[in-house]
Amino acid sequence: MLSGTFSEGDTHYPAGWYLRNPPGSSHQPSSAEGAVIFVKLRQMQRGESRPVRIDTRDVSRWTVRNGRECCPLFSDDIEHVYLERIPAGATVFGGPVEGAEMLVVEGSLRERAQEYELGSWVRLPTGAYPDLVAGRFGACVYLKTGHLANPVSLECASC
């Protein structure tokens, strides 16, 4: 949830919640006040059956990894999904990536003359070595890695 409050039936999720529903699941989405959400369809493997609900505003969910704050959201043999807070001027990646998708949820990133501001979505192919750095006030990014190095056919993935 990026802003507002998203509801599933009688359960309400304000900004900061990460929701992940397994393939074949159904729910009753609504929002009385309105909400801005980031939706990633067909992201889960067919065998996944566990819904995920994480309040990323809960400080106990965050750890320090490689000098950065990290909030793990999901991890398996194929993919790793997490939020990462990157200090101003710090590089995002230290080398080539095995494919990644990123959403800037706070601050900004830049690569040479290109600025990626709040709400920017970036998809990097396997083997890319981007020169991305956090902007003047740092950044918090949603990162999903590994899945592009292990592609899933559309027959295997479903909403």
C-alpha positions as CSV (number, residue, x, y, z in Angstrom):
1,M,0.0,0.0,0.0
2,L,1.5,3.3,-1.1
3,S,-1.1,5.6,0.3
4,G,-4.6,5.6,1.7
5,T,-6.2,2.5,3.1
6,F,-6.9,-0.8,1.2
7,S,-9.5,-3.2,2.5
8,E,-10.1,-6.9,2.0
9,G,-13.5,-7.6,3.4
10,D,-13.4,-6.4,7.0
11,T,-9.6,-6.1,7.2
12,H,-8.1,-2.7,6.5
13,Y,-4.4,-2.1,5.5
14,P,-3.1,1.5,5.7
15,A,-0.1,2.7,3.7
16,G,3.0,0.6,4.4
17,W,1.5,-2.9,4.2
18,Y,2.8,-5.5,1.8
19,L,0.2,-8.0,0.6
20,R,0.8,-11.1,-1.5
21,N,-1.9,-13.5,-2.5
22,P,-1.3,-17.0,-3.8
23,P,-2.4,-18.2,-7.3
24,G,-6.0,-19.0,-7.5
25,S,-7.0,-17.0,-4.4
26,S,-9.8,-14.5,-4.4
27,H,-10.6,-11.6,-2.2
28,Q,-13.0,-8.7,-1.9
29,P,-10.9,-5.5,-2.4
30,S,-12.3,-2.1,-1.6
31,S,-11.3,1.3,-0.2
32,A,-13.6,3.7,1.5
33,E,-11.2,6.6,1.4
34,G,-9.2,5.6,-1.7
35,A,-5.8,4.0,-2.0
36,V,-2.7,4.0,-4.2
37,I,-1.4,0.5,-4.5
38,F,1.4,-1.2,-6.5
39,V,0.0,-4.4,-8.1
40,K,2.3,-7.1,-9.5
41,L,0.2,-9.8,-11.2
42,R,1.4,-13.4,-11.9
43,Q,4.4,-13.0,-9.5
44,M,3.9,-16.2,-7.5
45,Q,4.7,-19.8,-8.4
46,R,1.8,-22.2,-8.8
47,G,2.7,-24.2,-5.7
48,E,2.6,-21.2,-3.4
49,S,-0.4,-21.3,-1.1
50,R,0.4,-19.0,1.8
51,P,-0.8,-15.4,1.7
52,V,1.7,-12.8,3.0
53,R,0.8,-9.8,5.1
54,I,3.6,-7.6,6.4
55,D,3.4,-4.2,8.1
56,T,6.6,-2.5,6.8
57,R,6.1,0.3,9.3
58,D,6.8,-2.2,12.2
59,V,10.5,-1.4,13.1
60,S,11.0,-5.0,14.2
61,R,10.6,-6.1,10.6
62,W,13.7,-4.1,9.6
63,T,17.3,-5.3,9.9
64,V,20.6,-3.9,8.9
65,R,22.3,-5.6,6.1
66,N,25.5,-4.4,4.4
67,G,25.1,-1.1,6.2
68,R,21.6,-0.6,4.9
69,E,18.2,-1.0,6.4
70,C,16.3,-3.9,4.9
71,C,12.8,-5.2,5.4
72,P,12.4,-8.8,3.9
73,L,9.1,-9.4,2.3
74,F,9.4,-12.8,0.6
75,S,12.2,-15.2,-0.2
76,D,12.4,-18.6,-1.8
77,D,14.7,-20.6,-4.1
78,I,13.7,-18.4,-7.1
79,E,13.2,-14.8,-5.9
80,H,14.0,-12.4,-3.1
81,V,11.6,-9.5,-2.4
82,Y,12.5,-6.7,0.1
83,L,12.4,-3.0,0.9
84,E,15.8,-1.4,1.2
85,R,16.7,2.1,2.5
86,I,19.7,3.4,0.6
87,P,21.7,6.4,2.0
88,A,22.1,9.5,-0.2
89,G,24.8,9.0,-2.8
90,A,25.2,5.3,-2.2
91,T,25.2,2.9,-5.1
92,V,22.3,0.5,-5.3
93,F,24.2,-2.5,-6.7
94,G,27.8,-3.4,-6.3
95,G,28.0,-5.4,-9.5
96,P,26.0,-7.0,-12.3
97,V,22.5,-8.1,-11.3
98,E,20.7,-11.4,-12.0
99,G,17.7,-9.4,-13.1
100,A,15.8,-7.0,-10.9
101,E,12.6,-5.0,-10.6
102,M,12.5,-1.9,-8.5
103,L,9.9,0.6,-7.4
104,V,11.0,3.9,-5.8
105,V,8.7,4.3,-2.7
106,E,10.6,7.2,-1.1
107,G,13.3,9.6,-2.3
108,S,14.9,9.1,-5.7
109,L,17.6,7.2,-7.6
110,R,19.7,8.5,-10.5
111,E,21.8,7.0,-13.2
112,R,24.0,9.6,-14.9
113,A,21.5,12.2,-16.2
114,Q,18.4,10.0,-15.6
115,E,16.4,10.7,-12.4
116,Y,14.0,8.0,-11.0
117,E,11.7,9.8,-8.6
118,L,9.0,8.5,-6.3
119,G,6.8,6.0,-8.1
120,S,9.3,5.1,-10.8
121,W,9.5,1.5,-11.7
122,V,12.7,0.0,-13.2
123,R,13.2,-3.4,-14.7
124,L,16.8,-4.6,-15.2
125,P,17.7,-7.6,-17.3
126,T,20.0,-10.4,-16.2
127,G,23.7,-9.2,-16.5
128,A,22.9,-5.5,-16.3
129,Y,25.3,-3.4,-14.3
130,P,23.5,-0.2,-13.7
131,D,25.3,2.8,-12.2
132,L,22.3,3.7,-10.0
133,V,22.8,5.8,-6.9
134,A,20.4,7.1,-4.2
135,G,19.4,10.7,-4.7
136,R,20.2,13.7,-2.5
137,F,17.9,12.6,0.3
138,G,18.5,8.8,-0.1
139,A,15.9,6.4,-1.2
140,C,13.7,3.5,-0.1
141,V,13.1,1.0,-2.9
142,Y,11.0,-2.1,-3.3
143,L,13.4,-4.7,-4.9
144,K,12.6,-8.0,-6.4
145,T,15.6,-10.0,-7.6
146,G,16.4,-13.5,-8.9
147,H,13.2,-14.2,-10.7
148,L,14.4,-12.9,-14.1
149,A,17.4,-15.3,-13.9
150,N,14.8,-18.1,-13.3
151,P,12.0,-17.3,-15.7
152,V,8.6,-18.8,-15.2
153,S,6.4,-19.6,-18.1
154,L,3.0,-18.0,-18.1
155,E,1.5,-21.5,-17.9
156,C,3.1,-21.9,-14.5
157,A,2.2,-18.5,-13.1
158,S,-1.3,-17.3,-12.5
159,C,-3.1,-14.6,-10.5
